[in-house]
């Protein structure tokens, strides 16, 4: 059974213990926490009740996706509906990959651009400031989406960015299994459900690839009956 981490100290400790996480990484994540808290004075980035629990509710909730991914420097991670930058900015601070943050709201776009500059991520992180259906199609190595859309609508919009190797990482709430059952069986075969580290009722839909038509049973072939002519 997965142990749930329900404190700020626990969230910090879990992240600090991950391979490759340095003091510099932890300092950068602290910068992000402070930046979100400051920006939240001017716009509603995250629920006010979670501002005192940023490490557990947002940083760890984002970082835990790396349990199921090992992004490399030449790979592209697309984060849909990035909002306050979770998980996209956390991934960019913890992994060497390129990150595209997809966000359509003007205030959030401006915030994300400020965050990228503040954190020194201009060389690897970009903002696609448009609705998903207007974003140019590119092949993603990873696709994440946190509280973006129900799974059927998410897949409909994001399928064109996926390949047979794309890794999907979709944090969901207590309805994760129900959402998975609401899509076609071909897509159900792509995903499995993993327990979240931050909430006993939450789960992560993890998948690889894209839906392919399931093999249909072929109708049995019947040999034509040979007619024998009677000899007179």
C-alpha positions in Angstrom: 0.0 0.0 0.0 1.3 3.5 -0.9 2.2 5.7 2.1 0.4 9.0 1.9 2.5 12.1 2.5 0.4 14.7 4.3 2.8 17.3 5.6 5.1 20.1 4.3 8.1 18.5 5.9 7.2 15.1 4.4 6.8 16.6 1.0 10.2 18.4 1.1 11.9 15.3 2.4 10.5 13.0 -0.3 11.6 15.4 -3.1 15.1 16.0 -1.5 15.6 12.2 -1.4 15.0 11.7 -5.1 18.0 10.8 -7.4 19.6 13.9 -9.0 17.8 16.4 -6.7 20.5 18.8 -5.6 20.5 21.7 -3.1 20.2 24.0 -6.1 17.1 22.2 -7.2 15.5 22.5 -3.8 16.5 26.2 -3.7 14.8 26.7 -7.1 11.6 25.0 -5.9 11.7 27.3 -2.9 11.9 30.2 -5.3 8.8 28.9 -7.2 6.9 28.5 -3.9 7.7 32.1 -2.9 6.9 33.4 -6.4 3.5 31.7 -6.5 2.7 33.1 -3.0 3.6 36.6 -4.1 1.7 36.4 -7.4 -1.3 35.0 -5.6 -1.8 38.4 -4.0 -2.9 39.7 -7.4 -4.7 36.7 -9.0 -6.3 33.5 -7.9 -3.5 31.0 -8.9 -4.2 28.2 -6.4 -6.8 27.7 -3.7 -6.1 30.1 -0.8 -6.4 27.2 1.6 -3.4 25.5 0.0 -0.9 28.4 0.1 0.3 27.3 3.5 0.8 23.7 2.1 2.5 24.4 -1.2 5.1 21.7 -0.8 2.7 18.9 -0.1 -0.3 20.1 -2.2 1.4 21.4 -5.3 5.2 20.8 -5.5 5.0 17.1 -4.4 1.8 16.5 -6.2 3.6 17.6 -9.4 7.0 16.0 -8.7 5.5 12.6 -8.0 4.9 12.2 -11.7 8.6 11.6 -12.1 8.1 8.2 -10.5 6.7 7.1 -13.8 9.0 9.1 -16.2 12.7 9.7 -16.9 12.7 12.7 -19.3 15.9 13.4 -21.1 17.4 16.7 -22.4 16.3 16.1 -26.0 12.7 15.2 -25.1 9.6 17.4 -25.0 7.1 17.5 -22.2 3.7 19.1 -22.9 1.7 20.3 -19.9 -1.9 21.0 -20.7 -3.8 23.8 -18.9 -0.7 24.8 -16.9 -2.4 27.4 -14.8 -0.1 28.2 -11.9 2.6 26.0 -13.5 1.8 22.7 -11.9 3.1 20.3 -12.8 5.0 21.9 -15.8 7.3 24.3 -13.9 8.1 21.7 -11.3 9.1 19.2 -14.0 11.2 21.9 -15.7 13.1 22.5 -12.4 13.7 18.8 -11.7 14.3 17.3 -15.1 16.5 18.4 -18.1 13.8 18.1 -20.8 12.1 20.9 -22.8 8.7 21.9 -21.5 5.8 23.5 -23.3 3.1 25.0 -21.1 -0.3 25.2 -22.8 -2.5 27.9 -21.3 -5.3 30.0 -22.9 -6.1 32.6 -20.2 -4.3 35.9 -20.7 -3.5 36.6 -17.0 -2.1 33.1 -16.6 0.0 33.4 -19.7 1.5 36.6 -18.5 2.1 35.0 -15.1 3.8 31.9 -16.6 6.1 34.1 -18.7 7.1 36.0 -15.6 7.7 32.7 -13.7 9.9 31.4 -16.5 12.0 34.5 -16.5 12.2 34.6 -12.7 13.4 31.0 -12.5 15.8 31.3 -15.4 14.1 28.7 -17.6 13.9 30.7 -20.9 16.2 28.2 -22.7 14.0 25.2 -22.1 10.4 26.3 -21.3 7.9 28.0 -23.6 4.3 29.1 -23.2 1.8 28.1 -25.9 -0.6 30.9 -25.2 -3.7 29.6 -26.9 -6.6 27.2 -26.6 -5.4 23.6 -27.2 -7.2 23.3 -30.5 -5.1 26.2 -31.8 -1.7 25.0 -30.7 0.5 23.7 -33.5 0.8 19.9 -33.6 4.1 18.6 -32.3 5.2 15.2 -31.2 5.3 15.0 -27.4 7.4 12.5 -25.4 5.3 13.3 -22.3 1.9 14.7 -21.9 0.6 15.9 -18.5 -2.6 17.6 -17.4 -3.7 18.5 -13.9 -7.3 19.4 -13.4 -7.6 20.3 -17.2 -10.6 18.4 -18.5 -12.4 15.1 -18.1 -10.5 12.2 -19.8 -12.7 11.8 -22.9 -12.4 15.6 -23.8 -8.7 15.6 -22.8 -7.9 12.7 -25.1 -10.0 14.2 -28.0 -7.9 17.4 -27.8 -4.5 16.0 -27.1 -4.4 12.8 -29.1 -2.8 14.6 -32.1 0.3 15.3 -30.0 0.9 11.7 -29.1 2.9 8.9 -30.7 3.2 5.2 -30.0 5.9 6.2 -27.4 4.3 9.1 -25.7 4.0 8.8 -21.9 0.7 10.2 -20.5 0.7 11.4 -16.8 -2.7 12.6 -15.7 -3.3 13.3 -12.0 -7.0 12.7 -11.2 -9.2 12.7 -8.2 -11.4 10.0 -6.7 -13.1 9.6 -10.1 -10.0 8.4 -11.9 -11.3 4.8 -12.5 -14.7 6.1 -13.6 -13.1 8.5 -16.1 -11.0 5.7 -17.5 -14.1 3.5 -17.9 -15.8 6.4 -19.8 -13.4 6.2 -22.8 -13.2 3.6 -25.5 -11.8 0.2 -24.7 -8.9 1.0 -27.1 -7.9 3.9 -24.9 -8.6 1.9 -21.7 -5.8 -0.5 -22.8 -3.3 2.4 -22.9 -3.8 3.5 -19.3 -3.5 2.0 -15.8 -4.2 3.6 -12.4 -1.5 4.5 -9.9 -2.1 5.8 -6.3 -1.3 9.4 -5.6 1.2 10.2 -2.8 -0.6 13.2 -1.7 -4.3 12.1 -1.2 -5.7 8.7 -0.4 -8.6 9.3 -2.7 -6.6 10.6 -5.6 -5.0 8.6 -8.4 -2.8 9.2 -11.5 -3.7 7.8 -14.9 -0.4 6.6 -16.4 -0.3 5.4 -20.0 2.1 4.8 -22.9 1.3 5.3 -26.6 -2.1 5.9 -28.2 -5.2 4.0 -29.0 -5.2 1.5 -31.8 -8.2 -0.4 -33.1 -8.6 -3.6 -31.2 -8.2 -6.7 -33.4 -11.6 -7.9 -34.5 -12.2 -11.6 -34.8 -12.2 -12.6 -38.4 -15.3 -14.5 -39.7 -14.7 -18.2 -40.2 -14.0 -19.0 -43.8 -16.2 -21.7 -45.3 -15.0 -23.7 -48.2 -17.5 -23.8 -51.0 -19.3 -27.1 -51.2 -18.3 -29.0 -54.3 -21.1 -30.3 -56.3 -20.6 -33.8 -57.7 -22.2 -34.4 -61.1 -23.9 -37.7 -61.3 -22.7 -40.0 -64.0 -25.2 -41.2 -66.5 
